[in-house]
Amino acid sequence: MSEKSGEASKCSTVDTLKQHYCFVPAKHKDCYLVHILNEMSESTSMVFTRTCEATRLLSLILRNLKLKATSISGHMSQTKRLETLKKFKDDGEFNILICTDVASRGLDIPTVDIVINYDIPSNPKDYIHRVGRTARAGRSGLAISLSSQYELEWLLQIEKFIGQKLPEFPIEEDEVLLFMGEVTEAKKISLLKIREDGGKKKREKDKEEGNEDIERYLTPKSKDEKPSKKSRKG
């Protein structure tokens, strides 16, 4: 194989993979994700995000909406990550895996039906890696990239890199927005849980390090005493 053909193979995708983009307003991206996953609830899906924080938030939102989602990230121990993967890959407890590029390196999950780019990767090579998680071993697969108005440049770079223009994924906006109320409420609950968990971890750490009790900074003592701006930020 020549050097030129070798480079071409690195930026190509298999013929059994159907690739689409979906233009979504940034503020409604959660709704679009929920709609797609709800429509394909019997499929096995991997959803890629840019940050570890986003993996957990999306996982909580989806679980609050009764979807079987879990997440892996670089913040997890190797043992915990392997346990989670087993529940997704082998046990069937979850059929939606939210992850980052780093956390997904080296994963061999041959039965993934759909890859969703919740965040468009800024590096086209990461796109190849992501969509390569589906359509493996001769199987068919589907990749959907959710592009907001702020990510179009990266989407165009990907199309140039793979040498093809992605068709738009057919979706009815009216149907998507039917989920808005439920998704908004699920997001509020999820953010509250993350904030509460973060507070618990901080208090445990302070106690371990012998710091003073910080409860008085987190909880008002009386109706007239308000939390500081710092404590409001969680």
DRENLOMI-202408 format. One record per residue: residue in three letters; z, y, x of N, C-alpha, C in turn; residue number from 1. Coordinates in Angstrom, 3 decimals. Each point is the difference from the previous one (the first is absolute). Example, Ala and Ser with C-alpha at 12.3 -4.5 7.8 and 13.67 -1.06 7.14 Angstrom:
<nodes>
[node ALA; [7.800; -5.690; 13.190]; [0.000; 1.190; -0.890]; [0.000; 1.200; 0.900]; 1] [node SER; [-0.720; 1.050; -0.350]; [0.060; 1.190; 0.820]; [0.730; 1.090; -0.770]; 2] 
</nodes>
This chain:
<nodes>
[node MET; [0.000; -1.197; 0.846]; [0.000; 1.197; -0.846]; [0.000; 1.240; 0.877]; 1] [node SER; [-0.870; 0.940; -0.290]; [-0.083; 1.225; 0.785]; [1.180; 0.897; -0.317]; 2] [node GLU; [0.257; 0.981; 0.906]; [1.098; 0.934; -0.226]; [-0.229; 0.802; -1.268]; 3] [node LYS; [-1.259; 0.343; -0.275]; [-0.332; 0.789; -1.183]; [0.274; -0.772; -1.283]; 4] [node SER; [-0.396; -1.277; -0.020]; [0.229; -0.805; -1.197]; [1.483; -0.283; -0.192]; 5] [node GLY; [0.732; -0.106; 1.111]; [1.441; -0.214; -0.086]; [0.695; 1.181; -0.631]; 6] [node GLU; [-0.429; 1.218; 0.383]; [0.578; 1.204; -0.588]; [-0.320; 0.085; -1.490]; 7] [node ALA; [-1.228; -0.411; -0.365]; [-0.408; 0.054; -1.406]; [0.857; -0.919; -0.854]; 8] [node SER; [0.337; -1.184; 0.543]; [0.791; -0.948; -0.773]; [1.411; 0.508; -0.257]; 9] [node LYS; [0.493; 0.860; 0.900]; [1.347; 0.533; -0.155]; [0.101; 0.992; -1.156]; 10] [node CYS; [-1.134; 0.622; -0.354]; [0.053; 1.006; -1.061]; [-0.739; -0.464; -1.249]; 11] [node SER; [-0.219; -1.307; -0.113]; [-0.683; -0.533; -1.177]; [0.984; -0.770; -0.870]; 12] [node THR; [-0.370; -0.203; -1.257]; [0.819; -0.772; -0.926]; [-0.832; -1.154; -0.545]; 13] [node VAL; [0.666; -1.026; -0.517]; [-0.707; -1.194; -0.453]; [-0.717; 0.261; -1.320]; 14] [node ASP; [-1.046; -0.775; -0.245]; [-0.827; 0.185; -1.200]; [0.741; -0.347; -1.289]; 15] [node THR; [1.034; -0.839; 0.105]; [0.730; -0.413; -1.206]; [1.047; 1.030; -0.439]; 16] [node LEU; [0.084; 1.107; 0.751]; [0.958; 1.052; -0.334]; [-0.676; 1.131; -0.773]; 17] [node LYS; [0.508; 0.278; -1.190]; [-0.486; 1.137; -0.788]; [0.894; 1.202; 0.294]; 18] [node GLN; [-0.615; 1.093; 0.460]; [0.759; 1.185; 0.388]; [-0.314; 1.172; -0.931]; 19] [node HIS; [1.045; 0.678; -0.442]; [-0.157; 1.138; -0.902]; [0.947; 1.122; 0.403]; 20] [node TYR; [-0.319; 1.196; -0.467]; [0.946; 1.103; 0.106]; [0.298; 0.482; -1.410]; 21] [node CYS; [1.127; 0.668; -0.139]; [0.365; 0.596; -1.283]; [0.582; 1.375; 0.294]; 22] [node PHE; [-0.671; 1.050; -0.477]; [0.499; 1.352; 0.230]; [1.106; 0.295; -0.997]; 23] [node VAL; [1.180; 0.357; 0.516]; [1.161; 0.216; -0.865]; [0.690; 1.310; 0.373]; 24] [node PRO; [0.481; 0.756; -0.975]; [0.821; 1.173; 0.315]; [1.282; -0.466; 0.692]; 25] [node ALA; [0.400; 0.670; 1.049]; [1.170; -0.423; 0.773]; [1.238; -0.182; -0.876]; 26] [node LYS; [0.194; 0.880; -0.972]; [1.205; -0.063; -0.827]; [0.002; -1.183; -0.964]; 27] [node HIS; [-1.165; -0.622; -0.206]; [-0.085; -1.136; -0.922]; [-0.294; -1.321; 0.719]; 28] [node LYS; [0.101; 0.003; 1.320]; [-0.369; -1.213; 0.734]; [0.868; -1.192; -0.394]; 29] [node ASP; [1.281; 0.228; -0.236]; [0.884; -1.090; -0.431]; [-0.497; -0.634; -1.295]; 30] [node CYS; [-0.454; 0.839; -0.925]; [-0.488; -0.501; -1.293]; [-1.233; -0.877; 0.176]; 31] [node TYR; [-0.900; 0.423; 0.873]; [-1.208; -0.789; 0.251]; [0.354; -1.354; 0.605]; 32] [node LEU; [0.930; 0.004; 0.941]; [0.419; -1.259; 0.612]; [0.595; -0.935; -1.045]; 33] [node VAL; [0.882; 0.512; -0.823]; [0.637; -0.824; -1.035]; [-1.041; -0.548; -0.970]; 34] [node HIS; [-0.941; 0.827; -0.395]; [-1.041; -0.446; -0.936]; [-0.812; -1.156; 0.589]; 35] [node ILE; [-0.428; 0.152; 1.246]; [-0.816; -1.043; 0.637]; [0.788; -1.294; 0.131]; 36] [node LEU; [1.235; 0.097; 0.483]; [0.809; -1.204; 0.184]; [0.349; -0.648; -1.334]; 37] [node ASN; [0.188; 0.791; -1.017]; [0.297; -0.534; -1.327]; [-1.205; -0.747; -0.570]; 38] [node GLU; [-1.199; 0.557; 0.236]; [-1.229; -0.647; -0.466]; [-0.267; -1.302; 0.752]; 39] [node MET; [0.485; -0.092; 1.233]; [-0.253; -1.171; 0.839]; [1.310; -0.703; 0.335]; 40] [node SER; [0.871; -0.086; -0.973]; [1.350; -0.517; 0.221]; [0.045; -1.470; 0.405]; 41] [node GLU; [-1.068; -0.734; -0.262]; [-0.027; -1.417; 0.368]; [-0.514; -0.214; 1.420]; 42] [node SER; [-0.454; 1.058; 0.650]; [-0.552; -0.099; 1.354]; [1.085; 0.238; 1.046]; 43] [node THR; [-0.294; -0.430; 1.223]; [0.880; 0.260; 1.136]; [-0.513; 1.235; 0.728]; 44] [node SER; [0.863; 1.004; 0.151]; [-0.452; 1.289; 0.533]; [0.840; 0.452; 1.187]; 45] [node MET; [-0.660; 0.694; 0.933]; [0.685; 0.699; 1.080]; [-0.318; 1.482; -0.140]; 46] [node VAL; [1.030; 0.827; 0.056]; [-0.155; 1.448; -0.138]; [0.447; 0.653; 1.302]; 47] [node PHE; [-0.896; 0.770; 0.611]; [0.305; 0.626; 1.287]; [0.381; 1.464; -0.164]; 48] [node THR; [1.102; 0.370; 0.652]; [0.458; 1.386; 0.002]; [0.080; 0.503; 1.441]; 49] [node ARG; [0.252; 1.299; 0.134]; [0.049; 0.602; 1.333]; [1.391; -0.054; 0.623]; 50] [node THR; [1.049; -0.041; -0.820]; [1.364; 0.070; 0.529]; [0.888; -1.116; -0.545]; 51] [node CYS; [1.064; -0.285; 0.755]; [0.974; -1.001; -0.435]; [0.713; 0.451; -1.266]; 52] [node GLU; [0.273; 1.307; -0.098]; [0.683; 0.532; -1.167]; [-0.819; -0.228; -1.271]; 53] [node ALA; [-1.306; 0.170; 0.121]; [-0.875; -0.185; -1.163]; [-0.039; -1.456; -0.455]; 54] [node THR; [0.099; -0.933; 0.941]; [-0.029; -1.416; -0.388]; [1.171; -0.322; -0.917]; 55] [node ARG; [1.166; 0.495; 0.359]; [1.176; -0.307; -0.817]; [-0.059; 0.701; -1.351]; 56] [node LEU; [-0.398; 1.266; 0.014]; [-0.061; 0.750; -1.254]; [-0.974; -0.647; -0.977]; 57] [node LEU; [-1.195; -0.337; 0.473]; [-0.990; -0.614; -0.888]; [0.475; -1.356; -0.510]; 58] [node SER; [0.637; -0.761; 0.872]; [0.509; -1.307; -0.408]; [1.020; 0.139; -1.124]; 59] [node LEU; [0.897; 0.969; 0.126]; [1.011; 0.222; -1.039]; [-0.635; 0.477; -1.301]; 60] [node ILE; [-0.964; 0.909; 0.107]; [-0.690; 0.493; -1.199]; [-0.656; -1.153; -0.747]; 61] [node LEU; [-0.715; -0.840; 0.729]; [-0.716; -1.110; -0.631]; [0.961; -1.005; -0.619]; 62] [node ARG; [1.112; -0.275; 0.680]; [0.972; -0.945; -0.560]; [0.666; 0.572; -1.247]; 63] [node ASN; [0.229; 1.301; -0.003]; [0.551; 0.636; -1.202]; [-0.953; -0.106; -1.180]; 64] [node LEU; [-1.287; -0.175; 0.310]; [-1.016; -0.153; -1.044]; [-0.339; -1.475; -0.249]; 65] [node LYS; [0.876; -0.891; 0.475]; [-0.098; -1.447; -0.248]; [-1.168; -0.665; 0.732]; 66] [node LEU; [-0.479; 0.611; 1.068]; [-1.017; -0.637; 0.836]; [0.699; -0.710; 1.160]; 67] [node LYS; [-0.556; -1.127; 0.430]; [0.659; -0.830; 1.018]; [-0.373; 0.489; 1.403]; 68] [node ALA; [0.647; 1.084; 0.414]; [-0.336; 0.633; 1.276]; [1.152; -0.097; 0.991]; 69] [node THR; [-0.361; -0.088; 1.275]; [0.971; 0.064; 1.088]; [-0.643; 0.759; 1.149]; 70] [node SER; [0.766; 0.255; 1.045]; [-0.548; 0.795; 1.101]; [0.507; -0.494; 1.343]; 71] [node ILE; [-0.784; 0.272; 1.036]; [0.442; -0.227; 1.375]; [-0.309; 1.261; 0.794]; 72] [node SER; [0.861; 0.282; 0.980]; [-0.220; 1.177; 0.836]; [0.620; -0.222; 1.365]; 73] [node GLY; [-0.292; 0.906; 0.904]; [0.546; -0.087; 1.346]; [1.497; 0.224; 0.045]; 74] [node HIS; [0.593; 0.491; -1.087]; [1.438; 0.225; -0.061]; [0.767; -1.293; -0.267]; 75] [node MET; [-0.704; -1.061; -0.386]; [0.655; -1.261; -0.329]; [0.152; -0.853; 1.248]; 76] [node SER; [1.028; -0.835; 0.011]; [0.156; -0.958; 1.091]; [-1.085; -1.066; -0.118]; 77] [node GLN; [-0.266; -0.677; 1.102]; [-1.024; -1.043; -0.016]; [0.365; -1.111; -0.980]; 78] [node THR; [1.281; -0.343; -0.059]; [0.454; -1.046; -0.919]; [-0.253; 0.393; -1.451]; 79] [node LYS; [0.373; 1.232; -0.343]; [-0.197; 0.482; -1.368]; [-1.479; 0.073; -0.342]; 80] [node ARG; [-0.802; 0.411; 0.967]; [-1.438; 0.109; -0.236]; [-0.603; -1.371; -0.288]; 81] [node LEU; [0.408; -1.007; 0.763]; [-0.519; -1.357; -0.200]; [0.448; -0.570; -1.348]; 82] [node GLU; [1.236; 0.293; -0.392]; [0.494; -0.457; -1.302]; [-0.821; 0.605; -1.140]; 83] [node THR; [-0.296; 1.294; 0.131]; [-0.784; 0.689; -1.028]; [-1.412; -0.558; -0.073]; 84] [node LEU; [-0.601; -0.228; 1.156]; [-1.359; -0.546; 0.043]; [-0.065; -1.384; -0.628]; 85] [node LYS; [1.048; -0.797; 0.219]; [0.033; -1.340; -0.580]; [0.013; 0.084; -1.528]; 86] [node LYS; [0.763; 0.946; -0.539]; [0.064; 0.163; -1.456]; [-1.336; 0.454; -0.569]; 87] [node PHE; [-0.755; 0.743; 0.802]; [-1.320; 0.476; -0.433]; [-1.079; -1.059; 0.225]; 88] [node LYS; [0.008; -0.580; 1.174]; [-1.080; -0.901; 0.407]; [0.141; -1.412; -0.563]; 89] [node ASP; [1.219; -0.526; 0.025]; [0.197; -1.416; -0.322]; [0.705; -0.261; -1.330]; 90] [node ASP; [1.031; 0.785; -0.298]; [0.846; -0.308; -1.153]; [-0.526; 0.550; -1.319]; 91] [node GLY; [-0.882; 0.994; 0.057]; [-0.542; 0.574; -1.225]; [0.961; 0.898; -0.752]; 92] [node GLU; [1.115; 0.378; 0.647]; [0.958; 0.889; -0.660]; [-0.591; 1.394; -0.200]; 93] [node PHE; [-0.844; 0.410; 0.953]; [-0.690; 1.287; -0.084]; [-1.502; -0.216; 0.172]; 94] [node ASN; [-0.807; 0.812; -0.669]; [-1.446; -0.076; 0.219]; [-0.584; 1.351; 0.428]; 95] [node ILE; [0.890; 0.957; 0.284]; [-0.422; 1.304; 0.515]; [0.832; 0.305; 1.239]; 96] [node LEU; [-0.667; 0.257; 1.117]; [0.685; 0.320; 1.252]; [-0.390; 1.404; 0.441]; 97] [node ILE; [0.995; 0.882; 0.134]; [-0.223; 1.361; 0.476]; [0.344; 0.028; 1.483]; 98] [node CYS; [-0.886; 0.527; 0.831]; [0.273; -0.019; 1.436]; [-0.734; 1.113; 0.738]; 99] [node THR; [0.414; 0.215; 1.242]; [-0.675; 0.937; 0.892]; [-0.910; -0.784; 0.935]; 100] [node ASP; [-0.820; 0.708; 0.756]; [-0.896; -0.661; 0.950]; [0.779; -0.777; 1.054]; 101] [node VAL; [1.044; 0.611; 0.549]; [0.775; -0.635; 1.063]; [0.662; -1.275; -0.489]; 102] [node ALA; [0.599; 0.056; -1.187]; [0.718; -1.157; -0.532]; [-0.930; -1.153; -0.348]; 103] [node SER; [-1.267; 0.295; -0.236]; [-0.926; -1.042; -0.459]; [-0.774; -0.659; 1.138]; 104] [node ARG; [0.179; 0.475; 1.229]; [-0.746; -0.563; 1.125]; [0.306; -1.485; 0.165]; 105] [node GLY; [-1.040; -0.781; 0.151]; [0.159; -1.422; 0.277]; [0.299; -0.859; -1.212]; 106] [node LEU; [0.015; 0.583; -1.182]; [0.280; -0.790; -1.200]; [-1.184; -0.896; -0.343]; 107] [node ASP; [0.279; -1.239; -0.313]; [-1.050; -0.928; -0.416]; [0.328; -0.465; -1.414]; 108] [node ILE; [-0.562; 0.700; -0.971]; [0.233; -0.329; -1.408]; [-1.367; -0.207; -0.646]; 109] [node PRO; [-0.503; -1.219; -0.004]; [-1.382; -0.258; -0.428]; [-0.276; 0.199; -1.480]; 110] [node THR; [1.042; 0.121; -0.814]; [-0.220; 0.035; -1.453]; [0.098; 1.397; -0.607]; 111] [node VAL; [-0.130; 1.049; 0.790]; [0.054; 1.363; -0.537]; [-1.310; 0.312; -0.725]; 112] [node ASP; [0.099; 0.400; -1.256]; [-1.190; 0.299; -0.805]; [-0.446; 1.452; 0.131]; 113] [node ILE; [0.974; 0.901; 0.080]; [-0.305; 1.434; -0.041]; [0.763; 0.744; 1.087]; 114] [node VAL; [-0.686; 0.922; 0.654]; [0.647; 0.947; 0.912]; [-0.186; 1.394; -0.588]; 115] [node ILE; [1.094; 0.732; -0.124]; [-0.069; 1.374; -0.505]; [0.495; 0.949; 1.084]; 116] [node ASN; [-0.837; 0.941; 0.375]; [0.413; 1.045; 0.927]; [0.613; 1.129; -0.816]; 117] [node TYR; [1.319; -0.046; -0.151]; [0.681; 1.071; -0.736]; [-0.132; 1.305; 0.783]; 118] [node ASP; [0.137; -0.095; 1.311]; [-0.272; 1.122; 0.900]; [-1.227; -0.345; 0.829]; 119] [node ILE; [-0.974; 0.892; 0.046]; [-1.198; -0.233; 0.805]; [0.369; 0.104; 1.478]; 120] [node PRO; [-0.349; -0.989; 0.809]; [0.337; 0.083; 1.428]; [-0.832; 1.060; 0.712]; 121] [node SER; [0.614; 0.720; 0.927]; [-0.718; 1.025; 0.754]; [-0.869; -0.614; 1.090]; 122] [node ASN; [0.301; -1.242; 0.369]; [-0.788; -0.722; 0.998]; [-0.842; -1.067; -0.705]; 123] [node PRO; [-1.334; 0.091; 0.061]; [-0.855; -0.987; -0.685]; [0.261; -1.440; 0.426]; 124] [node LYS; [0.465; -0.200; 1.233]; [0.282; -1.363; 0.457]; [1.154; -0.612; -0.790]; 125] [node ASP; [0.933; 0.839; -0.421]; [1.096; -0.499; -0.834]; [-0.525; -0.447; -1.368]; 126] [node TYR; [-1.039; 0.659; -0.472]; [-0.617; -0.408; -1.270]; [-0.560; -1.416; 0.129]; 127] [node ILE; [-0.705; -0.260; 1.095]; [-0.560; -1.339; 0.233]; [1.111; -1.042; 0.025]; 128] [node HIS; [1.082; 0.329; 0.679]; [1.129; -0.931; 0.078]; [0.595; -0.257; -1.384]; 129] [node ARG; [0.174; 1.059; -0.774]; [0.603; -0.142; -1.330]; [-0.844; -0.861; -0.925]; 130] [node VAL; [-1.258; 0.362; -0.168]; [-0.841; -0.727; -0.958]; [-0.283; -1.417; 0.476]; 131] [node GLY; [0.209; -0.240; 1.298]; [-0.168; -1.347; 0.535]; [1.093; -0.959; -0.422]; 132] [node ARG; [1.007; 0.514; -0.717]; [1.072; -0.870; -0.510]; [-0.466; -0.793; -1.218]; 133] [node THR; [-1.138; 0.387; -0.581]; [-0.548; -0.738; -1.139]; [-1.392; -0.501; 0.358]; 134] [node ALA; [-0.600; -0.786; -0.883]; [-1.322; -0.610; 0.239]; [0.001; -0.792; 1.301]; 135] [node ARG; [1.009; -0.832; 0.170]; [0.131; -0.819; 1.208]; [-0.461; -1.428; -0.275]; 136] [node ALA; [-0.449; -0.652; 1.052]; [-0.396; -1.414; -0.065]; [-1.000; -0.277; -1.112]; 137] [node GLY; [-0.971; 0.896; -0.164]; [-1.052; -0.206; -0.983]; [0.353; 0.403; -1.418]; 138] [node ARG; [1.234; 0.442; -0.217]; [0.410; 0.427; -1.339]; [-0.541; 1.393; -0.303]; 139] [node SER; [-0.099; 0.326; -1.278]; [-0.394; 1.352; -0.392]; [1.239; 0.890; -0.021]; 140] [node GLY; [-0.211; 1.302; 0.080]; [1.126; 0.928; 0.009]; [-0.421; 1.375; -0.478]; 141] [node LEU; [0.984; 0.810; -0.331]; [-0.250; 1.347; -0.502]; [0.872; 0.988; 0.761]; 142] [node ALA; [-0.602; 1.111; 0.444]; [0.743; 1.071; 0.667]; [-0.247; 1.305; -0.749]; 143] [node ILE; [1.084; 0.679; -0.368]; [-0.092; 1.269; -0.727]; [0.756; 1.064; 0.783]; 144] [node SER; [-0.671; 1.088; 0.325]; [0.627; 1.097; 0.740]; [0.241; 1.175; -0.938]; 145] [node LEU; [1.264; 0.365; -0.167]; [0.369; 1.118; -0.866]; [-0.010; 1.286; 0.824]; 146] [node SER; [-1.005; 0.808; -0.197]; [-0.146; 1.222; 0.795]; [0.342; 1.237; -0.824]; 147] [node SER; [0.972; 0.761; 0.478]; [0.308; 1.279; -0.634]; [-0.921; 1.070; 0.569]; 148] [node GLN; [0.133; 1.209; -0.507]; [-0.837; 1.098; 0.473]; [0.265; 0.325; 1.468]; 149] [node TYR; [1.154; -0.434; 0.508]; [0.362; 0.300; 1.383]; [-0.463; -1.074; 0.985]; 150] [node GLU; [-0.571; -1.089; -0.512]; [-0.357; -1.131; 0.862]; [-1.503; -0.273; 0.058]; 151] [node LEU; [-0.793; 0.844; -0.628]; [-1.444; -0.239; -0.072]; [-0.649; -0.066; 1.378]; 152] [node GLU; [0.459; 0.832; 0.918]; [-0.581; -0.002; 1.347]; [0.186; -1.351; 0.671]; 153] [node TRP; [1.179; -0.585; -0.158]; [0.251; -1.318; 0.586]; [-0.854; -1.074; -0.666]; 154] [node LEU; [-0.195; 0.118; -1.313]; [-0.845; -0.956; -0.708]; [-1.438; 0.069; 0.508]; 155] [node LEU; [-0.504; 1.197; 0.227]; [-1.358; 0.176; 0.527]; [-0.117; -0.573; 1.406]; 156] [node GLN; [1.044; 0.145; 0.796]; [-0.001; -0.572; 1.348]; [-0.075; -1.521; -0.054]; 157] [node ILE; [0.703; -0.585; -0.964]; [-0.031; -1.460; -0.167]; [-1.395; -0.465; -0.387]; 158] [node GLU; [-0.627; 0.694; -0.937]; [-1.352; -0.370; -0.425]; [-0.979; 0.080; 1.167]; 159] [node LYS; [0.133; 1.012; 0.813]; [-0.868; 0.137; 1.168]; [0.258; -1.127; 0.990]; 160] [node PHE; [1.260; -0.360; 0.160]; [0.392; -1.033; 0.965]; [-0.535; -1.375; -0.395]; 161] [node ILE; [0.073; -0.324; -1.295]; [-0.448; -1.328; -0.449]; [-1.484; -0.005; -0.366]; 162] [node GLY; [-0.623; 1.168; -0.001]; [-1.439; 0.084; -0.251]; [-0.408; -0.236; -1.437]; 163] [node GLN; [0.861; 0.331; -0.935]; [-0.362; -0.142; -1.410]; [0.803; 0.964; -0.867]; 164] [node LYS; [-0.608; 0.401; -1.100]; [0.669; 0.896; -0.940]; [0.706; -0.841; -1.049]; 165] [node LEU; [1.272; 0.248; -0.194]; [0.775; -0.789; -0.952]; [-0.289; 0.437; -1.430]; 166] [node PRO; [-0.214; -0.948; -0.898]; [-0.184; 0.350; -1.418]; [1.340; 0.371; -0.622]; 167] [node GLU; [-0.058; 0.810; -1.050]; [1.230; 0.408; -0.669]; [0.516; -1.126; -0.887]; 168] [node PHE; [1.304; -0.193; 0.018]; [0.617; -1.027; -0.832]; [0.077; 0.509; -1.436]; 169] [node PRO; [-0.523; -0.760; -0.961]; [-0.002; 0.468; -1.397]; [1.402; 0.004; -0.590]; 170] [node ILE; [0.417; 1.156; -0.464]; [1.337; 0.108; -0.572]; [0.028; 1.170; -0.980]; 171] [node GLU; [0.681; -0.171; -1.113]; [0.086; 1.036; -1.022]; [1.273; 0.819; 0.200]; 172] [node GLU; [-0.170; 1.294; 0.274]; [1.161; 0.853; 0.269]; [0.962; 0.042; -1.183]; 173] [node ASP; [-0.532; -0.008; -1.212]; [0.858; 0.041; -1.190]; [0.944; -1.201; -0.044]; 174] [node GLU; [-0.514; -1.165; 0.391]; [0.826; -1.205; 0.015]; [1.072; 0.094; 1.083]; 175] [node VAL; [-0.381; 0.576; 1.139]; [0.942; 0.153; 1.110]; [1.174; 0.883; -0.404]; 176] [node LEU; [-0.307; 1.124; -0.626]; [1.035; 0.979; -0.319]; [0.948; -0.463; -1.101]; 177] [node LEU; [-0.344; -1.099; -0.666]; [0.927; -0.576; -0.973]; [1.283; -0.479; 0.681]; 178] [node PHE; [-0.095; -0.274; 1.310]; [1.155; -0.492; 0.751]; [0.880; 1.130; 0.531]; 179] [node MET; [-0.419; 1.246; -0.186]; [0.660; 1.109; 0.675]; [1.497; 0.079; -0.304]; 180] [node GLY; [0.363; -0.111; -1.272]; [1.410; 0.096; -0.369]; [0.837; -1.097; 0.639]; 181] [node GLU; [-0.480; -1.244; -0.087]; [0.727; -1.131; 0.574]; [0.106; 0.113; 1.512]; 182] [node VAL; [-1.094; 0.391; 0.649]; [-0.012; 0.103; 1.461]; [0.932; 1.117; 0.469]; 183] [node THR; [-0.023; 1.125; -0.700]; [0.878; 1.120; 0.359]; [1.465; -0.406; -0.086]; 184] [node GLU; [0.360; -0.702; -1.068]; [1.384; -0.444; -0.169]; [0.377; -1.033; 1.058]; 185] [node ALA; [-0.913; -0.939; 0.277]; [0.261; -1.025; 1.013]; [0.172; 0.626; 1.379]; 186] [node LYS; [-0.762; 1.042; 0.271]; [0.104; 0.679; 1.299]; [1.341; 0.714; 0.132]; 187] [node LYS; [0.459; 0.628; -1.068]; [1.301; 0.673; 0.020]; [1.120; -0.995; 0.299]; 188] [node ILE; [-0.043; -1.144; -0.679]; [1.018; -1.034; 0.202]; [-0.045; -0.526; 1.430]; 189] [node SER; [-1.204; -0.198; 0.516]; [-0.171; -0.534; 1.352]; [0.501; 0.976; 1.055]; 190] [node LEU; [-0.316; 1.272; -0.165]; [0.464; 1.018; 0.945]; [1.521; 0.115; -0.027]; 191] [node LEU; [0.586; -0.139; -1.180]; [1.454; 0.048; -0.122]; [0.643; -1.163; 0.742]; 192] [node LYS; [-0.575; -1.187; -0.134]; [0.534; -1.173; 0.696]; [-0.097; 0.173; 1.511]; 193] [node ILE; [-1.141; 0.492; 0.474]; [-0.173; 0.216; 1.437]; [1.024; 1.011; 0.511]; 194] [node ARG; [0.221; 1.053; -0.776]; [0.968; 1.020; 0.398]; [1.412; -0.577; 0.026]; 195] [node GLU; [0.330; -0.806; -1.009]; [1.332; -0.609; -0.047]; [0.196; -0.974; 1.157]; 196] [node ASP; [-1.006; -0.817; 0.276]; [0.087; -0.953; 1.107]; [0.142; 0.727; 1.328]; 197] [node GLY; [-0.726; 1.105; 0.144]; [0.094; 0.781; 1.227]; [1.383; 0.587; 0.178]; 198] [node GLY; [0.600; 0.443; -1.088]; [1.353; 0.540; 0.063]; [1.021; -1.058; 0.372]; 199] [node LYS; [-0.149; -1.202; -0.553]; [0.920; -1.098; 0.315]; [-0.080; -0.364; 1.472]; 200] [node LYS; [-1.236; -0.087; 0.532]; [-0.173; -0.356; 1.405]; [0.617; 1.047; 0.908]; 201] [node LYS; [-0.160; 1.271; -0.363]; [0.550; 1.076; 0.820]; [1.524; -0.042; -0.015]; 202] [node ARG; [0.601; -0.238; -1.166]; [1.452; -0.058; -0.085]; [0.549; -1.175; 0.795]; 203] [node GLU; [-0.695; -1.159; -0.069]; [0.429; -1.167; 0.766]; [-0.085; 0.274; 1.492]; 204] [node LYS; [-1.072; 0.673; 0.423]; [-0.175; 0.321; 1.414]; [1.074; 0.964; 0.473]; 205] [node ASP; [0.316; 1.002; -0.818]; [1.026; 0.973; 0.369]; [1.359; -0.670; 0.160]; 206] [node LYS; [0.305; -0.948; -0.884]; [1.275; -0.701; 0.093]; [0.057; -0.849; 1.263]; 207] [node GLU; [-1.119; -0.660; 0.330]; [-0.061; -0.821; 1.200]; [0.183; 0.841; 1.255]; 208] [node GLU; [-0.521; 1.219; -0.018]; [0.075; 0.867; 1.170]; [1.288; 0.818; 0.024]; 209] [node GLY; [0.857; -0.182; -1.012]; [1.260; 0.708; -0.030]; [-0.107; 1.438; -0.443]; 210] [node ASN; [-1.075; 0.368; -0.652]; [-0.158; 1.368; -0.480]; [0.880; 0.232; -1.220]; 211] [node GLU; [0.230; 1.275; -0.318]; [0.837; 0.311; -1.150]; [-0.689; -0.435; -1.290]; 212] [node ASP; [0.787; -0.190; -1.021]; [-0.518; -0.386; -1.310]; [-0.930; 1.092; -0.524]; 213] [node ILE; [-1.242; -0.365; -0.325]; [-0.960; 1.002; -0.447]; [-0.126; 0.035; -1.514]; 214] [node GLU; [0.831; -0.769; -0.707]; [-0.083; -0.016; -1.459]; [0.161; 1.404; -0.581]; 215] [node ARG; [0.865; 0.808; 0.647]; [0.272; 1.316; -0.569]; [-1.207; 0.914; 0.102]; 216] [node TYR; [-0.942; -0.340; 0.918]; [-1.210; 0.801; 0.102]; [-1.067; -0.475; -0.991]; 217] [node LEU; [0.122; -1.235; -0.447]; [-1.003; -0.577; -0.891]; [0.371; 0.152; -1.469]; 218] [node THR; [1.291; 0.039; -0.302]; [0.444; 0.031; -1.389]; [0.872; 1.222; -0.254]; 219] [node PRO; [-0.335; 0.838; -0.977]; [0.824; 1.173; -0.321]; [1.400; -0.428; -0.430]; 220] [node LYS; [1.022; 0.785; 0.407]; [1.377; -0.316; -0.393]; [0.327; 0.518; -1.392]; 221] [node SER; [-0.700; 1.039; -0.408]; [0.267; 0.577; -1.313]; [-1.285; 0.514; -0.597]; 222] [node LYS; [0.068; 0.438; -1.220]; [-1.185; 0.515; -0.669]; [-0.522; 1.252; 0.677]; 223] [node ASP; [0.915; 0.762; 0.639]; [-0.401; 1.255; 0.628]; [-0.591; -0.200; 1.384]; 224] [node GLU; [0.244; -1.168; 0.595]; [-0.475; -0.255; 1.356]; [-1.346; -0.689; -0.057]; 225] [node LYS; [-0.993; 0.568; 0.635]; [-1.350; -0.542; -0.019]; [-0.344; -0.630; 1.347]; 226] [node PRO; [-0.881; -1.011; -0.001]; [-0.427; -0.593; 1.260]; [-0.731; 1.033; 0.837]; 227] [node SER; [0.090; -0.158; 1.313]; [-0.733; 0.898; 0.886]; [-1.477; -0.306; -0.080]; 228] [node LYS; [-0.833; 0.920; 0.481]; [-1.443; -0.231; 0.010]; [-0.331; -1.238; 0.810]; 229] [node LYS; [0.759; -0.205; 1.076]; [-0.262; -1.155; 0.858]; [0.222; -1.296; -0.748]; 230] [node SER; [1.088; -0.068; -0.791]; [0.290; -1.240; -0.725]; [-0.981; -0.229; -1.124]; 231] [node ARG; [-0.571; 1.068; -0.564]; [-0.983; -0.161; -1.071]; [-1.256; -0.680; 0.501]; 232] [node LYS; [-0.328; 0.219; 1.246]; [-1.221; -0.592; 0.556]; [0.151; -1.485; 0.222]; 233] [node GLY; [1.197; -0.543; -0.101]; [0.226; -1.435; 0.165]; [-0.095; -0.396; 1.424]; 234] 
</nodes>
